[in-house]
Amino acid sequence: MEKVITLDLIMPSLIEAIENGREFKFTPNGNSMYPVFKDGKNEVVLTKAENLKIGDIPLCRKPNGSYV
């Protein structure tokens, strides 16, 4: 059984990794991004956003603390 971890729990580690030039890889769960991401089937690689281009999917935190 795989452990499910929320974005809130990993955000400090994620930010540290990205700010230090590393990638952060994980498998997302849920269907909110279907058909781009399929529940538990895709690997996501987060890196520092420098030059976004068509096809990139940015992760943003809204003022209310939720992620988009």
Secondary structure, DSSP 8 states (H G I E B T S, - for coil): ------HHHHHHHHHHHHHTT--EEE---SSTTTTTS-TTT--EEE---SS--TT-----B-TTS-B-
